[in-house]
Amino acid sequence: MPHTARTKPDTPRQEPRVAASTALGLVHYLNTHEALDQPAVETLLGLSLTELASPDLRLPACTHYALWTLAEQATGDPAIGLHMGEIVDPDRMGLLGHVFFNCDTLGDAITQYVRLHQLINETVHLSFTCRDELAILTWQAQDPAHYCRQDMDRTLSATVNRARYFIHPQLDIAWVQVAHEAPGYDDEYRRILDCPVHFGAPAMALAFSDRYLTRPIPHRNPYVHSAMLKQVNTLLARLQTRRRFSRKVRRLISKQMASERIDADSLANQLHMSRQTLYRRLKKEGMSFQELVEHVRKDKALRYVASDRYALGEIAFLLGFSELSAFSRAFKRWTGESPAQYRARHL
């Protein structure tokens, strides 16, 4: 995984961010397994391990995922994500963990988990649904380039093991779906998760009986919950304020995409500012205008192609492409697959 060495994580970047708490936990795991090469880790991160401990630090996603690659190489353990997720240490649990496991019920904890997930990882969208008496959590990587097998393994393992530790040791999982093909260590999923596991799915998902949603969380502390939630809401407000302008521009781009040519001057006029001001404000949020257009187009393309609502030619038109072949080339550049191959795999 490519990364930029010696770049401070708090430098404005176009790269989405991931909470540094997972990286800190991974460093601790390496240290306890006598596999920590501190100079190599600090070079990769571009900061010292002391700086990594800052509670609201956020790392560029590519740096975070590169650390997982380094960790797997250092330990020689391809299942390192699953094994790290097995370890539950309340004394090392971060701010968000204290929020989740001091809620009144599991349902309340999941509501907070979904609401605050962007603080954990901006490259993965978390959703929650209920159907057929099952509660289902789904983690969808928003860009295939940011899908990290080790990190997804850790997320899955940690979610199950923490729920069993804090809520009920025999909590049953109905099934799990994993968005990568079965690796050589697939038996470890079944050992750790103790449920049916399906590989090669469109997204990672976990299902359990919805009767657990009303189960009170034992040993919850409402005072700890209130204090931690106040801190977390401050972090969330800071993040949302920083991204507010680019979200507004994204909405305008999305609205105009099918009806007319998208250009910076027309959008700047709608926002009552010059093109230079538009560029400058987007740059403060780590974006360029053309990259934002590309992100919107790509996000729409993935959603449209994964469903059967529109024919591929209609999708090309809706996204502002002059012809289907131009859309197909762009889609293959984004995903490595043709639109037809991607649709066949997701329907």
C-alpha positions as CSV (number, residue, x, y, z in Angstrom):
1,M,0.0,0.0,0.0
2,P,1.6,3.3,-1.0
3,H,2.1,5.9,1.6
4,T,3.9,9.2,2.1
5,A,6.6,9.0,4.7
6,R,7.4,11.8,7.2
7,T,4.1,13.7,6.5
8,K,2.4,15.0,9.6
9,P,-1.1,13.6,9.8
10,D,-2.5,16.9,10.8
11,T,-1.4,18.5,7.5
12,P,-4.4,19.2,5.2
13,R,-4.7,16.4,2.7
14,Q,-7.2,15.1,0.2
15,E,-7.0,11.7,1.8
16,P,-9.9,10.7,4.1
17,R,-9.1,10.2,7.7
18,V,-9.1,7.4,10.2
19,A,-9.0,7.7,14.0
20,A,-5.5,7.1,15.3
21,S,-6.8,5.0,18.2
22,T,-6.8,1.8,16.0
23,A,-3.2,2.5,15.0
24,L,-2.3,3.0,18.6
25,G,-3.9,-0.3,19.5
26,L,-2.0,-2.0,16.6
27,V,1.3,-0.6,17.9
28,H,0.5,-1.9,21.4
29,Y,-0.3,-5.3,19.9
30,L,3.0,-5.4,18.0
31,N,4.8,-4.4,21.1
32,T,3.3,-7.1,23.3
33,H,4.1,-9.7,20.6
34,E,7.7,-8.5,20.4
35,A,7.2,-7.5,16.7
36,L,7.4,-3.7,17.0
37,D,10.0,-2.0,14.8
38,Q,9.6,1.5,16.3
39,P,11.8,3.4,13.8
40,A,10.0,1.7,10.8
41,V,6.5,2.5,12.3
42,E,7.5,6.2,13.1
43,T,8.9,6.6,9.6
44,L,5.7,5.3,8.1
45,L,3.4,7.4,10.3
46,G,5.5,10.5,10.1
47,L,5.3,11.1,13.8
48,S,6.5,9.7,17.1
49,L,4.6,7.0,19.0
50,T,4.2,9.6,21.8
51,E,2.4,11.9,19.3
52,L,0.3,9.0,18.2
53,A,-1.3,8.8,21.6
54,S,-3.1,12.2,21.1
55,P,-6.8,11.4,21.8
56,D,-8.3,13.3,18.8
57,L,-5.5,12.5,16.3
58,R,-6.6,11.4,12.8
59,L,-4.4,9.7,10.3
60,P,-4.6,9.7,6.5
61,A,-6.3,6.5,5.4
62,C,-3.5,5.3,3.2
63,T,-1.0,5.6,6.1
64,H,-3.4,3.7,8.4
65,Y,-3.8,0.9,6.0
66,A,0.0,0.8,5.2
67,L,0.5,0.2,8.9
68,W,-1.6,-2.9,8.7
69,T,0.5,-4.2,5.9
70,L,3.7,-3.5,7.9
71,A,2.1,-5.3,10.9
72,E,1.2,-8.4,9.0
73,Q,4.7,-8.6,7.6
74,A,6.3,-8.0,11.1
75,T,4.2,-10.8,12.7
76,G,4.0,-13.2,9.8
77,D,0.3,-13.5,10.7
78,P,-2.2,-12.9,7.9
79,A,-5.1,-13.2,10.4
80,I,-3.6,-10.4,12.6
81,G,-6.8,-8.4,12.3
82,L,-9.0,-11.2,13.7
83,H,-6.5,-12.0,16.4
84,M,-6.2,-8.3,17.5
85,G,-10.0,-8.0,17.6
86,E,-10.1,-11.0,20.1
87,I,-8.4,-8.9,22.7
88,V,-10.8,-6.9,24.9
89,D,-9.0,-4.6,27.3
90,P,-11.4,-2.0,29.0
91,D,-8.4,-0.1,30.3
92,R,-7.3,0.6,26.8
93,M,-10.7,1.3,25.3
94,G,-11.0,4.7,23.6
95,L,-13.5,7.5,24.0
96,L,-16.0,6.0,21.6
97,G,-15.9,2.6,23.2
98,H,-16.8,4.2,26.6
99,V,-19.7,5.9,24.9
100,F,-21.0,2.7,23.3
101,F,-20.7,0.4,26.3
102,N,-22.2,2.8,28.8
103,C,-25.4,3.2,26.9
104,D,-28.6,1.9,28.4
105,T,-29.3,-0.8,25.8
106,L,-27.6,-2.5,22.9
107,G,-30.0,-0.7,20.6
108,D,-28.9,2.6,22.0
109,A,-25.2,1.6,21.6
110,I,-25.8,0.7,17.9
111,T,-27.5,4.0,17.3
112,Q,-24.5,5.9,18.6
113,Y,-22.1,3.6,16.7
114,V,-23.7,4.4,13.4
115,R,-24.0,8.1,14.2
116,L,-20.3,8.5,15.3
117,H,-18.7,6.0,12.8
118,Q,-17.3,8.8,10.6
119,L,-15.1,9.7,13.6
120,I,-13.7,6.2,13.5
121,N,-13.2,5.8,9.7
122,E,-14.2,8.1,6.9
123,T,-13.5,5.5,4.2
124,V,-16.2,3.1,5.4
125,H,-20.0,3.7,5.5
126,L,-21.8,2.0,8.4
127,S,-25.5,1.3,8.2
128,F,-28.1,-0.5,10.3
129,T,-31.3,-2.2,9.3
130,C,-33.8,-4.7,10.8
131,R,-35.5,-7.4,8.7
132,D,-36.9,-10.9,9.3
133,E,-36.4,-10.5,13.1
134,L,-32.7,-9.8,12.5
135,A,-30.6,-6.7,13.3
136,I,-28.0,-6.2,10.6
137,L,-24.9,-4.0,10.7
138,T,-23.3,-3.3,7.3
139,W,-19.8,-1.8,6.6
140,Q,-19.3,-0.7,3.0
141,A,-15.9,0.6,1.8
142,Q,-16.7,3.8,-0.1
143,D,-13.7,3.3,-2.4
144,P,-12.3,-0.1,-3.4
145,A,-8.8,1.3,-3.1
146,H,-9.5,1.8,0.6
147,Y,-10.7,-1.7,1.3
148,C,-8.3,-3.2,3.9
149,R,-8.7,-6.9,4.7
150,Q,-6.8,-6.7,8.0
151,D,-8.8,-3.7,9.2
152,M,-12.1,-5.2,8.2
153,D,-11.1,-8.4,10.0
154,R,-10.3,-6.5,13.2
155,T,-13.6,-4.5,13.0
156,L,-15.6,-7.7,12.7
157,S,-13.7,-9.6,15.4
158,A,-13.7,-6.6,17.8
159,T,-17.4,-5.9,17.3
160,V,-18.4,-9.5,18.2
161,N,-15.9,-10.0,21.0
162,R,-16.6,-6.6,22.7
163,A,-20.4,-7.3,22.5
164,R,-19.9,-10.7,24.1
165,Y,-17.6,-9.2,26.8
166,F,-19.8,-6.2,27.7
167,I,-23.3,-7.4,27.0
168,H,-23.6,-11.2,27.1
169,P,-20.9,-13.9,26.8
170,Q,-23.2,-16.2,24.8
171,L,-24.5,-13.6,22.4
172,D,-25.4,-15.5,19.3
173,I,-24.5,-14.2,15.8
174,A,-26.9,-15.4,13.1
175,W,-24.4,-15.0,10.3
176,V,-21.5,-12.8,9.0
177,Q,-20.7,-11.7,5.4
178,V,-17.1,-10.8,4.5
179,A,-16.4,-8.7,1.4
180,H,-13.2,-10.5,0.4
181,E,-12.7,-14.0,-0.9
182,A,-12.0,-16.7,1.6
183,P,-8.3,-16.4,2.8
184,G,-6.1,-19.3,3.8
185,Y,-7.1,-18.7,7.5
186,D,-10.9,-18.9,7.0
187,D,-11.3,-21.4,9.8
188,E,-10.2,-18.7,12.2
189,Y,-13.4,-16.7,11.3
190,R,-15.6,-19.6,12.4
191,R,-13.5,-20.2,15.6
192,I,-13.6,-16.6,16.7
193,L,-17.1,-15.6,15.5
194,D,-18.8,-19.0,16.1
195,C,-21.3,-18.5,13.4
196,P,-21.8,-19.2,9.6
197,V,-19.4,-17.0,7.5
198,H,-20.0,-16.1,3.8
199,F,-17.1,-14.8,1.8
200,G,-17.1,-12.7,-1.4
201,A,-20.1,-10.6,-0.4
202,P,-20.8,-7.0,-1.7
203,A,-20.1,-5.6,1.8
204,M,-19.1,-6.8,5.3
205,A,-22.2,-7.4,7.4
206,L,-23.2,-9.0,10.7
207,A,-26.6,-10.2,11.7
208,F,-28.1,-11.1,15.1
209,S,-31.5,-11.5,16.6
210,D,-33.3,-8.2,17.1
211,R,-34.4,-9.3,20.5
212,Y,-31.0,-8.3,21.8
213,L,-31.6,-4.7,20.9
214,T,-33.6,-4.0,24.1
215,R,-31.1,-5.9,26.3
216,P,-29.7,-3.6,29.0
217,I,-25.9,-3.2,29.0
218,P,-24.6,-4.5,32.4
219,H,-22.4,-2.3,34.5
220,R,-23.1,0.8,32.4
221,N,-22.2,4.1,34.1
222,P,-24.5,7.0,33.0
223,Y,-22.0,9.5,34.4
224,V,-19.2,8.2,32.3
225,H,-21.5,8.0,29.3
226,S,-22.6,11.6,29.6
227,A,-19.0,12.9,30.1
228,M,-17.6,10.8,27.1
229,L,-20.5,11.7,24.9
230,K,-20.0,15.4,25.5
231,Q,-16.3,15.1,24.3
232,V,-17.3,13.0,21.3
233,N,-20.0,15.4,20.2
234,T,-17.4,18.2,20.3
235,L,-15.1,16.2,18.0
236,L,-18.0,15.4,15.7
237,A,-19.1,19.0,15.5
238,R,-15.5,20.1,14.7
239,L,-15.3,17.5,11.9
240,Q,-18.7,18.4,10.5
241,T,-18.0,22.1,10.5
242,R,-14.7,21.5,8.6
243,R,-16.5,19.5,5.9
244,R,-19.7,21.6,5.6
245,F,-18.6,23.7,2.6
246,S,-17.5,20.7,0.5
247,R,-20.7,18.9,1.3
248,K,-22.7,21.9,0.0
249,V,-20.6,21.9,-3.2
250,R,-21.1,18.1,-3.6
251,R,-24.9,18.6,-3.4
252,L,-24.8,21.2,-6.1
253,I,-22.7,19.1,-8.3
254,S,-25.0,16.1,-7.8
255,K,-28.1,18.1,-8.6
256,Q,-26.6,19.5,-11.8
257,M,-24.8,16.5,-13.1
258,A,-27.5,15.1,-15.4
259,S,-28.9,18.4,-16.6
260,E,-25.9,20.5,-17.6
261,R,-22.1,20.6,-17.9
262,I,-20.5,21.0,-14.5
263,D,-17.9,23.8,-14.3
264,A,-16.4,25.7,-11.4
265,D,-17.6,29.2,-12.6
266,S,-21.3,28.2,-12.7
267,L,-21.1,26.7,-9.2
268,A,-19.1,29.6,-7.8
269,N,-21.8,32.0,-9.2
270,Q,-24.5,30.0,-7.4
271,L,-22.5,30.3,-4.2
272,H,-22.0,34.0,-4.7
273,M,-18.3,33.9,-4.8
274,S,-15.4,33.9,-7.3
275,R,-13.9,30.7,-8.8
276,Q,-10.7,31.5,-6.9
277,T,-12.6,31.7,-3.6
278,L,-14.3,28.4,-4.3
279,Y,-10.9,26.7,-5.0
280,R,-9.4,28.2,-1.9
281,R,-12.2,27.1,0.4
282,L,-12.2,23.6,-1.0
283,K,-8.4,23.4,-0.6
284,K,-8.8,24.2,3.1
285,E,-10.9,21.0,3.3
286,G,-8.3,19.0,1.4
287,M,-10.2,19.0,-1.9
288,S,-9.9,20.2,-5.4
289,F,-12.9,21.0,-7.5
290,Q,-12.2,18.4,-10.2
291,E,-11.6,15.7,-7.6
292,L,-14.9,16.5,-5.9
293,V,-16.7,16.2,-9.2
294,E,-15.0,12.9,-9.8
295,H,-15.9,11.6,-6.3
296,V,-19.6,12.5,-6.8
297,R,-19.7,10.9,-10.3
298,K,-18.0,7.8,-8.9
299,D,-20.3,7.5,-5.9
300,K,-23.4,7.8,-8.1
301,A,-22.0,5.3,-10.6
302,L,-21.4,2.6,-7.9
303,R,-24.9,3.0,-6.5
304,Y,-26.6,3.1,-9.9
305,V,-24.7,0.1,-11.4
306,A,-25.1,-2.0,-8.3
307,S,-28.9,-1.8,-8.7
308,D,-31.0,-2.6,-11.8
309,R,-33.0,0.7,-11.7
310,Y,-31.3,2.1,-14.8
311,A,-29.8,0.7,-18.0
312,L,-26.1,1.3,-18.4
313,G,-26.7,3.8,-21.2
314,E,-29.1,5.8,-19.0
315,I,-26.5,5.8,-16.2
316,A,-23.9,7.2,-18.6
317,F,-26.3,10.1,-19.5
318,L,-27.3,10.7,-15.8
319,L,-23.6,11.1,-14.9
320,G,-22.9,13.5,-17.8
321,F,-20.9,11.2,-20.1
322,S,-21.3,11.8,-23.8
323,E,-21.5,8.1,-24.6
324,L,-21.5,4.7,-22.9
325,S,-18.0,3.8,-24.0
326,A,-16.6,6.9,-22.1
327,F,-18.5,5.9,-19.0
328,S,-17.3,2.3,-19.2
329,R,-13.7,3.4,-19.4
330,A,-14.1,5.7,-16.4
331,F,-15.8,3.0,-14.4
332,K,-13.1,0.5,-15.2
333,R,-10.5,3.0,-14.0
334,W,-12.4,3.4,-10.7
335,T,-13.1,-0.2,-10.0
336,G,-11.0,-2.4,-12.2
337,E,-14.2,-3.9,-13.7
338,S,-16.6,-3.1,-16.5
339,P,-20.0,-1.8,-15.4
340,A,-21.6,-5.1,-16.6
341,Q,-19.2,-7.2,-14.6
342,Y,-19.8,-5.0,-11.5
343,R,-23.6,-5.2,-11.9
344,A,-23.5,-9.0,-12.3
345,R,-21.5,-9.4,-9.1
346,H,-23.8,-7.2,-7.0
347,L,-27.2,-8.3,-8.2
